[in-house]
């Protein structure tokens, strides 16, 4: 079986069709669910608001945004904490 490098943590793992190792894949799904649920329940929030409320890092939130997995109502205010 071929090995590849996890795009999140950088460790080698057996290629399984994902770009993440099994541990990062599981954590990523859990964090995504938390962020998505928070956005659904708190329309108009910024990345800073999400980070403060959930503890999920800004980097992860920005990755979700860049991958198109989440959208913020006002993209220009992604870092506003008004």
N, C-alpha and C positions, 0 to 999 in steps of 0.2 A: 504494500500500500504506500502511496506517495505521501510525503510530508509537506506541510506548508507552514507559513508563519502567520500567527494570529494578528489581524490588523489592529486589535485593541491593546493586547498586552505584549505582543512581540515574541511569544514563546512558540516553539515548534509543536505541531500536533498532526495526527493522522488526518489527511484531507478527507472531509466528510460532506463536501458540497457547500459548506459555509465558509465565510471568510474569517470566522472567529472560532477559537477553541471552544470546547463544550462549556467550560466554566464561564467564559466571557459571553457566550451566546445566551446562556441562561440568565446571567446578570443583566445583559442588555435588554432582554425581553421584559424582565421585571421592572427595570427602570423606565422603559418605554410605557408600560402599562400605567405606572404611577404618574408620569408626566402627562400622558394623554388624559387620564381621568381628572387630573388637576386642571388642565386647560378647559375641559368640558364643563367642569363645575365652577370655574372662575374666568369667565370670558374677559378678554382684554388684558390679561396679565402679561408681564414682561418676563424675559429669561431670568432676571434678577429675582422677581417675585417667586418664580417656580423654584429657583435654587434655595431661596430663604425658607420656603414652606416645606420643601421635600428633602433638602439636603443633597439632591442630585447635582453634580458639578455643572458649571456653566459650559465646560467643554463638551460634555455629553449632550446637553440641551442644544448647543450649537450644531453638533453632529446630526442630531435628529432633524433640525431645521434644514441643514444643507442636503441631507438625504431625502428631504421631502416627506418625512414620516410624520411631522407635526407642522402646523402653521400657527403663527401668532396673528391676532386680529390686526395689529398695527406693526408691521415689520420695521418701520422706522423707529419705533419705540421699544425695540427688543431689550434695550438695557435701561430703560427708564424705570424708576421705582416710585413714580408719583402715586 
